[in-house]
Amino acid sequence: MLNEKVIAITGGAGVLCAALARGLVAQGAKVALLDRNLPAAQAIADEINQAHAQVAASQALPQSAAGGNLPCPPVAMAAFCDVLDTAALQEAHRQVTAQFGNVDILINGAGGNHPRATTLRETAAPEALLQESGTDETFFGLNRQDMGFVFDLNILGTMLPSQVFGLPMARRGQGSILNISSMNAYRPLTKIPAYSAAKAAVSNFTQWLAVHLAPCGVRVNAIAPGFFVTQQNRALLFDSEGQPTPRAGKILAATPMARFGSPEELLGTVTWLLDDAKAGFVTGIIVPVDGGFSAYSGV
């Protein structure tokens, strides 16, 4: 059961993590949305608290000594958080514990790609490599700084929050960490070598940390979402008229369910992995939520 569990979510202002936050609150959890974009995270927290208060108002509420309804306490909060800044992570942890108490669960939702860590060509045509402009459109045109940014954001941005939020869990002898990997960790997509490699590292790190923390009573797992429409990838998947781009067409053709996932469809898997009563003997796994993409050979 997730009732009264305190869950910290990095990247909490993102489409997928915001949907998880809403769903987890509906199951009785308290959530802290941690994000560099504090206004966006705060807006989501406010929305969640308002919706929760409306539900509570429609049900029987405890009465104060004066006979009036007691105010509905918040179930969501927002805090600034840069997942690559240990001091910022420690301050976010302090704010969450001050508001809600000990953090029971960490969801490492922060991550992403960078346009300059992306190749313009899917493959390197030999004739194109004879021209400098052609080289720039391939793997050979990528630079260390942009590739490093993606690696840092995804792998260090998972490791550092796990240190800051995971240590108190390990000291208490209980807790759960959920990482967000990707289908790219299983089958790298063309054009995005840094993101694919970084998410593969997240999957590997998930297994490593699960073994490392098993004696401390902390479970570590991950989900590997398939293809969901977010603010980061919408322009890559749909044109200005809302029609699927050629790249989106390839993705849908390789997804047996022939559609993109909706953010809410991650919730069932996440809830199971976070529930000690249902998944208490589960650690070190990465669960695809992909409409069959990872199972399809293309034939």
C-alpha positions in Angstrom: 0.0 0.0 0.0 1.2 3.5 -0.8 -1.1 5.2 1.8 0.8 8.0 3.6 4.1 7.1 1.7 6.2 10.2 1.0 7.5 10.1 -2.6 10.1 12.5 -4.1 10.0 12.8 -7.9 12.9 14.5 -9.8 11.8 16.0 -13.1 8.5 16.3 -11.4 7.2 19.0 -13.8 7.5 16.7 -16.8 4.5 15.2 -18.5 5.2 11.6 -17.4 6.2 12.4 -13.8 3.3 14.8 -13.3 0.9 12.0 -14.4 2.6 9.6 -11.9 2.3 12.2 -9.2 -1.4 12.6 -9.7 -1.9 8.9 -9.8 0.2 8.2 -6.7 -1.7 10.9 -4.7 -4.9 9.2 -5.7 -3.6 6.1 -3.9 -2.9 7.9 -0.7 0.7 9.0 -1.2 2.2 12.4 -0.6 4.4 13.7 -3.4 7.2 16.2 -3.7 7.8 17.5 -7.2 11.5 18.4 -7.6 12.4 20.3 -10.7 14.7 23.1 -12.0 11.5 24.7 -13.3 10.0 25.6 -9.9 7.0 27.6 -11.2 5.9 24.6 -13.4 6.4 22.2 -10.5 4.5 24.5 -8.2 1.6 24.8 -10.6 1.3 21.0 -10.7 1.5 20.7 -7.0 -1.2 23.4 -6.6 -3.4 21.5 -9.1 -3.0 18.3 -7.2 -3.8 19.9 -3.8 -6.8 21.6 -5.2 -8.2 18.4 -6.7 -7.5 16.5 -3.5 -9.2 19.2 -1.4 -12.3 19.0 -3.7 -12.5 15.2 -3.2 -12.1 15.6 0.5 -14.8 18.2 0.6 -17.2 15.8 -1.0 -16.5 13.2 1.7 -17.0 13.2 5.4 -14.4 15.5 7.0 -13.2 15.6 10.6 -14.8 18.4 12.6 -12.9 21.0 14.7 -13.9 21.7 18.3 -15.7 24.8 17.0 -17.8 22.6 14.7 -16.3 23.6 11.4 -14.4 21.4 8.9 -10.7 21.2 9.5 -8.6 22.4 6.6 -7.4 19.8 4.2 -3.6 19.4 4.5 -1.5 19.5 1.3 -0.5 16.2 -0.3 1.8 17.7 -2.9 4.6 20.2 -2.7 7.3 21.6 -5.1 10.9 22.4 -4.5 13.7 23.6 -6.7 16.1 20.8 -7.6 19.1 20.6 -9.9 19.9 16.9 -10.1 23.6 17.6 -10.9 24.1 19.8 -7.9 24.5 17.9 -4.6 23.9 21.0 -2.5 20.6 21.7 -4.3 19.6 18.1 -3.8 20.4 18.3 -0.1 18.3 21.4 0.3 15.4 19.8 -1.6 15.6 16.8 0.7 15.6 19.1 3.7 12.5 20.9 2.4 10.6 17.7 1.7 11.4 16.2 5.1 10.4 19.4 6.8 7.0 19.4 5.0 6.1 15.7 4.9 8.7 13.7 7.1 11.0 11.0 6.0 11.1 10.2 2.2 10.0 6.6 1.6 10.4 6.5 -2.1 12.6 8.3 -4.7 11.6 8.3 -8.4 14.5 9.5 -10.6 12.4 11.0 -13.4 14.9 13.8 -14.5 16.6 13.1 -17.8 16.5 13.8 -21.5 18.4 14.4 -24.7 20.0 17.4 -26.3 19.5 18.5 -29.9 23.3 18.9 -30.5 23.9 15.3 -29.3 21.7 14.1 -32.2 22.9 13.2 -35.7 21.0 14.6 -38.7 21.5 11.4 -40.7 20.3 8.0 -39.5 23.4 6.3 -41.0 26.7 7.5 -42.3 26.7 7.4 -46.1 30.3 6.9 -47.4 29.9 9.5 -50.0 28.7 12.1 -47.5 31.8 11.6 -45.4 34.0 12.9 -48.2 32.5 16.4 -47.6 32.8 18.3 -44.3 29.1 19.2 -44.2 28.3 15.6 -44.6 30.6 14.6 -41.8 29.0 17.1 -39.5 25.6 15.4 -40.0 26.9 12.1 -38.7 28.4 10.6 -35.6 31.8 12.2 -36.5 30.3 15.7 -36.1 29.3 15.2 -32.4 31.3 16.9 -29.8 32.4 15.9 -26.3 30.5 18.7 -24.5 27.1 17.9 -25.9 27.5 14.2 -25.5 28.8 14.8 -21.9 25.7 16.9 -21.1 23.4 14.0 -22.0 25.5 11.5 -20.1 25.6 13.7 -17.0 21.9 14.5 -17.0 20.8 10.9 -17.3 23.3 8.9 -15.4 24.8 11.4 -12.8 21.3 12.9 -12.6 20.2 9.4 -11.4 23.2 8.6 -9.2 23.4 11.9 -7.2 19.7 12.0 -6.1 20.0 8.3 -5.2 22.9 9.2 -2.9 21.2 12.1 -1.2 17.8 10.5 -0.8 18.9 6.9 -0.6 21.3 7.3 2.4 18.6 8.1 4.9 16.5 5.2 3.5 19.5 2.8 3.9 20.1 4.1 7.5 16.4 3.4 8.4 16.6 0.0 6.7 13.7 0.5 4.3 12.9 2.4 1.1 12.5 2.1 -2.6 14.2 3.8 -5.6 12.6 3.8 -9.0 14.7 4.8 -12.0 13.4 5.7 -15.4 15.2 3.9 -18.2 14.0 3.7 -21.8 13.4 1.5 -24.8 16.6 3.0 -26.1 18.5 1.0 -23.5 17.3 -2.2 -25.2 17.3 -1.2 -28.8 19.1 2.1 -29.6 17.2 4.4 -32.0 19.1 6.0 -34.8 20.2 9.6 -34.4 20.4 9.6 -30.6 23.6 7.8 -29.5 24.2 9.7 -26.3 20.7 9.3 -25.0 20.6 5.6 -25.9 23.9 4.9 -24.2 23.0 7.0 -21.2 19.8 5.1 -20.6 21.6 1.8 -21.0 23.8 3.0 -18.2 20.8 3.8 -16.1 19.5 0.2 -16.5 22.9 -1.2 -15.6 23.2 1.2 -12.6 19.8 0.1 -11.4 20.9 -3.5 -11.2 24.2 -2.5 -9.6 22.5 -0.4 -6.9 19.9 -3.0 -6.2 22.6 -5.5 -5.3 24.5 -2.9 -3.3 21.6 -1.7 -1.2 19.8 -5.1 -0.8 21.3 -5.7 2.7 20.0 -2.2 3.7 16.4 -3.0 2.9 16.2 -0.6 0.0 14.8 -2.0 -3.3 15.9 -0.5 -6.6 14.1 -1.0 -9.9 13.3 0.8 -13.1 10.7 1.1 -15.8 11.7 1.3 -19.5 8.9 3.4 -21.2 8.3 2.9 -24.9 7.0 5.8 -26.8 5.0 8.4 -25.1 4.3 11.9 -26.4 5.9 14.6 -24.2 6.9 18.2 -24.6 10.4 17.1 -25.4 9.5 14.9 -28.3 6.2 16.2 -29.7 7.9 18.2 -32.5 9.8 15.1 -33.6 6.6 12.9 -33.6 4.0 15.3 -35.2 4.1 18.0 -37.8 2.5 21.4 -37.6 -0.8 19.9 -38.7 -0.7 17.2 -36.0 0.1 14.4 -38.4 2.7 11.8 -37.5 6.2 12.5 -38.9 8.1 9.8 -40.9 10.0 9.0 -37.7 6.8 8.6 -35.8 5.5 6.3 -38.5 8.5 4.0 -38.1 8.0 3.9 -34.4 4.3 3.0 -34.7 5.1 0.4 -37.3 7.5 -1.3 -34.9 5.0 -1.1 -32.0 2.5 -4.1 -32.1 -0.2 -2.0 -30.4 0.3 0.6 -33.1 -0.1 3.6 -30.9 1.7 5.8 -28.5 1.3 5.2 -24.8 -0.6 7.6 -22.5 1.3 8.8 -19.4 -1.4 7.2 -17.1 -0.5 3.8 -18.5 2.8 3.8 -16.6 1.0 4.0 -13.3 0.0 0.3 -12.8 3.6 -0.9 -13.3 5.0 1.9 -11.1 2.5 1.2 -8.3 3.3 -2.5 -8.3 7.1 -1.8 -8.1 6.7 0.7 -5.3 4.3 -1.4 -3.2 6.3 -3.4 -0.6 3.3 -5.6 0.0 3.1 -6.7 -3.6 6.7 -6.4 -4.8 8.7 -6.7 -1.6 10.9 -9.5 -3.1 11.4 -7.6 -6.4 14.6 -5.7 -6.8 17.1 -5.1 -9.7 14.6 -5.4 -12.6 13.8 -3.1 -15.5 10.2 -3.4 -16.7 9.3 -2.5 -20.3 6.1 -0.5 -20.7 6.2 -0.3 -24.5 3.1 -1.7 -26.3 5.2 -4.6 -27.4 8.0 -2.7 -29.1 10.8 -4.7 -27.4 9.2 -8.0 -28.4 8.7 -7.3 -32.1 11.4 -8.3 -34.5 9.9 -6.4 -37.4 8.9 -9.7 -39.2 
